[in-house]
Amino acid sequence: MNIFASHSSGVLNLGANGTSDRMTINSTGVGLNRTPTGSLDIHATDGLNLRFYNDANTFRAGLELATTNGDMIGTSEVNDFVSFAR
């Protein structure tokens, strides 16, 4: 895997394998697949989630914007904001 980093005017961009920027850090915040406009901005068509694992690498909690019915929990529908904890 080739990893690249570039910076200019106080902005750090990170990517891999010749892809476009995957992470941008600027004075506003951190953006994943986008330029941040808030503290943390995430842009994707699937897998819009934040997951938490314990020391045993077991999934314990998460937040997700459902892009498919049944994401995170079985009863979620597309565009639901879902939280889950064990």
C-alpha distances in whole Angstrom, upper triangle without the diagonal:
4,6,10,13,17,20,24,27,26,23,19,17,13,10,7,6,9,11,14,15,14,16,19,21,25,28,29,26,23,21,19,18,21,23,25,29,30,28,26,25,23,23,21,23,23,22,24,24,24,24,26,25,28,27,27,24,27,27,30,30,28,29,28,29,30,29,30,33,33,30,30,33,35,38,35,36,33,33,35,33,33,33,33,34,35
4,7,10,13,17,20,24,23,20,17,14,11,9,5,5,7,10,12,13,13,15,17,19,23,26,27,25,21,20,18,18,20,22,24,28,29,27,25,24,23,22,22,24,24,23,25,25,25,26,27,27,30,29,30,27,29,29,32,32,30,30,29,30,31,30,32,35,35,31,32,35,37,40,37,37,35,34,36,34,34,35,35,36,37
4,7,10,14,17,21,20,17,13,11,7,6,4,6,8,9,11,10,11,12,14,16,19,23,24,21,18,17,15,15,18,19,21,24,25,24,22,21,20,20,20,23,23,22,23,23,23,24,25,26,28,28,29,26,28,28,30,30,28,28,27,28,30,29,31,34,34,30,30,34,37,38,36,36,33,33,34,32,32,33,33,34,35
4,7,10,14,17,17,14,10,8,6,6,6,8,8,9,10,9,10,11,12,14,17,20,22,20,17,16,15,15,16,17,19,23,24,23,21,21,20,20,21,23,24,23,24,25,24,26,27,28,30,30,31,28,31,30,32,32,29,29,28,29,31,30,32,36,36,32,32,36,38,40,37,37,34,33,35,33,34,34,35,35,37
4,7,11,14,13,10,7,6,5,7,9,11,11,11,11,9,10,10,10,11,13,17,19,17,15,14,14,14,15,15,17,20,22,21,19,19,19,20,21,24,25,24,24,24,24,26,27,28,30,30,32,29,32,31,32,31,29,29,28,29,31,30,33,36,36,33,33,36,39,40,37,37,34,33,34,32,33,33,34,35,37
4,7,11,10,8,6,5,7,9,12,14,13,13,11,9,12,11,10,11,12,15,17,17,15,15,15,15,15,14,16,19,21,21,20,19,20,20,22,25,26,26,25,26,26,28,29,31,33,33,35,32,35,33,35,34,31,30,30,30,32,31,34,38,38,35,35,38,41,42,39,39,36,34,36,34,35,35,36,37,40
4,7,7,5,4,6,9,12,15,18,16,16,14,11,14,12,10,9,10,13,15,15,14,14,16,16,15,13,15,18,19,19,19,19,20,21,23,26,28,27,26,27,26,29,30,32,34,34,36,34,36,35,36,34,32,31,30,31,33,33,36,39,39,36,36,39,42,43,40,39,37,34,36,34,35,35,37,38,40
4,6,5,7,9,12,15,18,21,19,18,16,13,16,14,11,11,10,12,15,16,15,16,18,18,16,14,15,18,20,20,20,20,22,22,25,28,30,30,28,29,29,31,33,35,37,37,40,37,39,37,38,37,34,33,32,32,35,34,38,41,42,38,38,42,44,45,42,41,38,36,37,35,37,37,39,40,43
4,6,9,11,15,18,21,24,22,21,18,16,18,16,12,11,9,10,13,15,15,16,19,19,17,14,15,16,18,19,20,20,22,23,26,29,31,31,29,30,29,32,33,36,38,39,41,38,40,39,39,37,35,33,33,33,36,35,39,42,42,39,39,42,45,46,42,41,38,36,37,35,37,37,39,40,43
4,7,10,13,17,20,23,22,21,18,15,17,14,11,9,6,7,11,12,13,14,17,18,16,13,13,15,16,16,17,18,20,22,25,28,30,29,27,28,27,29,30,33,35,35,38,35,37,36,36,34,32,30,31,31,34,34,37,40,40,37,36,40,43,43,40,40,37,34,36,33,35,34,37,37,40
4,7,10,14,17,20,19,18,15,12,13,10,7,6,5,8,10,10,10,11,14,14,13,10,11,13,15,14,15,15,17,18,21,25,26,25,24,25,24,27,28,30,32,33,36,33,35,33,34,32,29,28,28,28,31,30,34,37,37,34,33,37,40,40,37,37,34,31,33,30,32,32,34,35,38
4,7,10,14,17,16,15,13,10,11,8,6,5,7,10,12,11,10,10,12,13,12,11,12,15,16,15,14,15,16,17,20,23,25,24,22,23,22,25,26,28,30,30,33,30,32,31,32,30,27,26,26,27,29,29,32,36,36,32,32,35,38,39,36,36,33,31,32,30,31,31,33,33,36
4,7,11,14,13,11,9,6,7,6,5,7,9,13,14,12,10,10,10,10,10,9,11,15,16,16,15,14,15,15,17,21,22,21,20,21,21,23,25,27,29,30,32,29,31,29,31,29,26,25,25,25,27,27,30,33,33,30,30,34,36,37,34,34,31,29,30,28,30,30,31,33,35
4,7,11,11,10,8,5,6,5,6,9,12,15,16,14,11,10,10,10,11,12,13,17,18,17,15,15,14,15,16,20,20,19,19,20,19,21,23,24,27,28,29,26,28,27,29,27,25,24,24,24,26,26,28,32,32,28,28,32,35,36,33,33,30,28,30,28,29,29,30,31,33
4,7,7,6,6,5,5,7,9,12,15,19,19,17,14,12,10,9,12,13,15,19,20,20,17,16,15,15,15,18,19,18,18,20,20,21,23,25,27,28,29,26,28,26,29,27,25,24,23,24,25,24,27,30,30,27,27,31,33,35,32,32,29,28,29,28,29,29,30,31,33
4,6,6,8,8,8,10,13,16,19,23,23,20,17,15,13,12,15,17,19,23,24,23,20,19,17,17,16,19,19,19,20,21,21,22,24,25,27,28,28,25,27,26,29,28,26,26,25,25,26,25,27,31,31,27,28,31,33,35,33,32,30,29,31,29,30,30,31,32,34
4,6,9,10,11,14,16,19,22,26,26,24,21,19,16,15,18,20,22,26,27,26,24,22,20,19,18,20,20,20,22,23,24,25,27,27,30,30,31,27,29,29,31,31,29,28,27,27,28,26,28,32,32,29,29,33,35,37,34,34,31,31,33,32,32,33,33,35,36
4,7,9,11,13,15,19,21,25,25,24,21,18,16,14,16,18,21,25,26,26,24,22,20,19,18,20,21,21,23,24,25,27,29,30,33,33,34,30,32,31,34,33,30,30,28,28,29,27,29,33,33,30,31,35,36,38,35,35,32,31,33,32,33,34,35,37,38
4,6,8,11,13,17,19,23,23,21,18,15,13,11,13,15,18,22,23,24,21,19,17,15,15,16,18,18,19,21,22,24,27,28,31,32,32,29,30,29,31,30,27,27,25,24,25,23,26,29,30,27,28,32,33,35,32,31,28,27,30,29,30,31,32,34,36
4,6,9,11,14,17,20,20,19,16,13,11,8,10,12,15,18,21,21,18,16,15,13,13,16,18,18,19,21,22,24,27,28,32,33,34,30,31,30,32,30,27,26,24,23,25,23,26,29,30,27,28,32,34,35,31,30,27,26,29,28,29,30,32,34,36
4,6,7,11,13,17,17,15,12,10,9,7,8,9,12,16,17,18,15,14,13,12,13,16,18,18,17,19,20,22,25,26,29,30,32,28,30,28,30,28,25,24,23,22,24,23,26,29,30,26,27,31,33,34,31,30,27,26,28,26,28,28,30,32,34
4,7,10,13,17,16,14,11,8,6,5,7,10,12,15,16,16,13,12,10,10,11,14,15,14,14,16,16,18,21,23,26,27,28,25,26,24,26,24,21,20,19,19,21,20,23,26,27,23,24,27,30,31,28,27,24,23,25,23,24,25,26,28,30
4,7,10,14,13,11,7,6,5,6,7,8,9,13,14,13,10,10,9,11,12,16,17,16,15,16,15,18,20,22,25,26,28,24,26,24,25,24,21,20,19,19,22,21,24,28,28,24,24,28,31,32,28,28,25,24,25,23,24,24,26,27,30
4,7,10,10,8,6,5,7,8,7,6,7,11,12,12,10,10,11,12,14,18,19,19,17,18,18,20,22,25,27,28,30,27,29,27,28,26,23,22,21,21,24,23,27,30,30,27,27,30,33,34,30,30,27,25,27,24,26,26,28,29,32
4,7,8,6,5,6,9,11,10,8,7,11,11,10,9,10,12,14,17,21,22,21,19,19,18,21,22,25,27,28,30,28,29,27,28,26,23,22,22,23,26,26,29,32,32,28,28,32,35,35,32,32,29,27,28,25,27,26,28,29,32
4,5,6,7,9,12,13,11,8,7,9,10,10,11,12,14,16,19,23,24,24,21,22,21,24,25,28,30,31,34,31,32,30,31,28,26,24,24,25,28,28,31,34,35,31,31,34,37,37,34,34,31,28,29,27,28,28,31,32,35
4,6,9,11,15,17,14,11,9,10,10,9,12,13,16,19,22,26,27,26,23,24,22,25,26,29,31,32,35,33,34,32,32,29,27,25,26,26,29,30,33,36,36,33,32,35,38,39,35,35,33,29,30,28,29,29,31,32,35
4,7,9,13,15,12,9,6,6,6,6,9,10,14,16,20,23,24,24,21,21,20,23,25,28,30,32,34,32,33,30,30,27,24,22,23,23,26,27,30,33,33,30,29,32,35,35,32,32,29,26,27,24,26,26,29,30,33
4,7,10,13,11,9,6,7,6,4,6,8,11,14,17,21,22,21,18,18,17,20,21,24,26,28,30,28,29,27,26,24,21,20,20,20,24,25,28,31,31,27,26,30,33,33,29,30,27,24,25,22,24,23,26,27,30
4,7,10,9,8,6,8,8,6,5,7,9,12,15,18,19,18,15,15,14,17,19,21,24,26,28,25,26,24,24,22,19,18,18,18,22,22,26,28,28,25,24,27,31,31,28,28,25,23,24,21,22,22,24,25,28
4,6,5,5,4,8,8,8,6,5,6,8,11,15,16,15,13,14,14,17,19,22,25,27,29,25,26,24,25,22,19,17,17,16,19,19,23,26,26,23,23,26,29,29,26,26,23,20,22,19,21,21,24,25,28
4,5,8,8,11,11,11,8,6,5,6,8,12,13,12,10,12,12,15,17,20,23,25,27,23,24,22,23,20,17,16,15,15,17,17,20,23,24,20,20,24,26,27,24,24,21,19,20,18,20,20,22,24,27
4,7,9,12,14,14,11,8,6,5,7,11,12,12,11,13,15,18,20,23,26,28,29,26,26,24,25,23,20,18,16,16,18,17,20,23,24,21,21,25,27,28,25,24,21,19,21,20,21,22,24,26,29
4,6,9,11,12,10,7,7,6,9,12,14,15,13,15,16,20,22,25,29,30,32,28,29,27,28,25,22,19,18,17,19,18,22,25,26,23,23,27,29,29,26,25,22,20,22,20,22,23,26,28,31
4,7,9,11,10,8,9,9,13,16,18,18,16,18,18,22,24,27,30,32,34,31,31,29,29,27,24,21,20,19,22,21,25,28,29,26,26,30,32,32,29,28,25,22,24,22,24,25,28,30,33
4,6,7,6,5,8,10,13,17,19,18,15,17,17,20,22,25,28,30,32,29,30,27,28,25,22,19,19,18,21,21,25,28,28,25,25,28,31,31,27,27,24,21,23,20,22,23,26,28,31
4,7,8,7,10,12,15,18,20,20,17,18,18,22,24,27,30,32,35,32,32,29,29,26,23,20,19,18,22,22,26,28,29,26,26,29,32,31,28,27,24,21,22,20,23,23,26,28,32
4,6,6,10,12,16,19,20,20,16,17,16,20,22,25,28,30,32,30,30,27,26,23,20,18,18,17,21,22,25,28,28,25,24,27,30,30,26,26,24,20,21,18,21,21,24,25,29
4,7,10,13,17,20,21,19,16,16,15,18,19,22,25,27,29,27,27,25,24,21,18,16,17,18,21,22,26,28,28,25,24,27,30,30,26,27,25,21,22,19,20,20,22,24,27
4,7,10,13,17,17,16,12,12,11,15,16,20,23,25,27,24,25,22,22,19,16,14,14,15,18,19,23,25,25,21,21,24,27,27,24,24,22,19,19,16,18,18,20,22,25
4,7,10,14,14,14,11,12,12,15,18,21,24,27,28,25,26,23,23,20,16,14,13,13,16,17,20,23,23,20,20,23,26,26,22,22,19,17,18,15,17,18,20,22,26
4,7,10,11,10,7,9,10,14,17,20,23,25,27,23,24,21,21,18,15,12,11,11,14,14,17,20,20,17,17,21,23,23,20,20,17,15,16,14,16,17,19,21,24
4,7,9,10,7,10,12,16,19,22,26,28,29,26,26,23,24,21,17,15,12,11,13,12,16,19,20,17,18,21,23,23,20,19,16,14,16,15,17,18,21,23,27
4,6,7,6,10,13,16,19,22,25,28,28,25,24,21,23,20,17,15,12,10,11,10,13,17,18,15,16,19,21,22,18,17,14,13,15,15,16,18,20,23,26
4,7,7,11,15,17,21,23,27,29,30,26,25,22,24,21,18,16,12,10,10,7,10,14,16,13,15,18,19,20,17,15,12,11,14,15,16,19,21,24,26
4,6,9,12,14,18,20,24,26,26,22,22,19,21,18,15,13,10,9,8,6,8,12,13,10,12,15,16,17,14,13,11,11,13,13,14,16,18,21,23
4,6,9,10,14,16,20,23,22,19,18,15,17,15,12,11,8,8,8,8,10,13,12,9,10,14,15,17,14,14,12,12,13,12,12,14,15,18,20
4,7,10,14,17,20,23,23,20,19,16,17,14,11,8,6,6,7,8,11,13,13,10,10,14,16,17,14,14,12,10,11,10,11,12,14,17,20
4,6,10,13,17,20,20,17,16,13,13,11,7,6,4,7,8,10,12,14,13,10,9,12,15,16,14,15,13,12,12,10,9,10,11,13,16
4,7,10,14,17,18,15,14,11,11,9,6,5,6,9,12,14,16,18,16,12,11,14,17,19,16,18,17,15,14,12,11,10,11,12,15
4,7,10,13,14,11,10,7,8,6,4,7,8,12,13,16,17,18,16,13,10,13,17,18,16,19,18,18,16,14,12,10,9,10,12
4,7,10,11,9,8,6,6,5,6,9,12,15,17,19,20,21,19,16,12,15,19,21,19,22,22,21,19,16,14,11,10,9,11
4,7,8,5,5,4,5,7,9,12,15,18,20,22,22,23,20,17,14,17,20,22,21,24,24,24,22,20,17,14,12,11,11
4,5,5,6,7,7,9,12,16,18,22,23,25,26,26,23,21,17,19,22,25,24,27,28,27,25,23,20,17,14,12,11
4,5,7,10,10,13,16,19,22,25,26,28,29,30,27,24,21,23,26,28,28,31,31,31,29,26,23,21,18,16,15
4,5,9,10,14,16,20,22,26,26,28,28,29,25,23,20,22,24,27,27,30,31,31,29,27,24,21,18,16,14
4,7,9,12,14,17,19,22,23,25,25,26,23,20,17,19,22,25,25,27,28,28,26,24,21,19,16,15,14
4,6,9,12,15,17,21,21,23,23,23,20,18,15,16,19,22,22,25,26,26,24,22,19,16,14,12,10
4,6,8,12,14,17,18,20,20,20,17,14,11,13,16,19,18,21,22,22,20,18,15,13,10,9,8
4,7,11,14,17,18,21,21,21,18,15,12,13,16,18,18,21,22,22,20,17,14,11,8,6,5
4,7,10,14,15,18,19,19,16,13,10,11,15,17,16,19,20,19,16,14,11,8,5,4,6
4,7,10,12,15,16,16,14,11,8,10,14,15,14,16,17,16,14,11,8,6,5,7,10
4,7,9,13,14,15,13,10,8,10,14,15,12,14,14,12,11,7,6,5,7,9,13
4,6,9,11,12,11,8,7,10,13,13,10,11,11,9,8,6,5,7,9,12,15
4,6,9,11,11,8,9,11,13,13,9,9,8,6,6,5,6,9,12,15,18
4,6,7,8,5,7,9,11,10,7,6,5,5,5,6,7,10,12,16,19
4,7,9,7,10,12,13,13,9,8,5,6,8,10,11,14,16,19,22
4,6,6,10,11,10,11,8,7,5,8,9,12,12,15,16,20,22
4,6,9,9,8,7,6,4,5,9,9,12,11,14,15,19,21
4,6,5,4,6,5,6,8,11,10,12,10,13,13,16,17
4,6,7,8,6,8,8,10,9,10,8,11,11,14,16
4,7,9,7,10,11,12,10,10,7,8,7,10,12
4,6,6,9,12,13,10,11,8,9,7,10,12
4,6,9,12,14,12,13,11,12,11,14,15
4,7,10,12,10,12,10,12,12,15,17
4,7,9,6,8,7,10,11,15,17
4,6,6,9,9,13,14,18,21
4,6,9,10,14,16,20,22
4,6,9,13,16,19,22
4,6,10,12,16,19
4,7,10,14,17
4,7,10,14
4,7,11
4,7
4
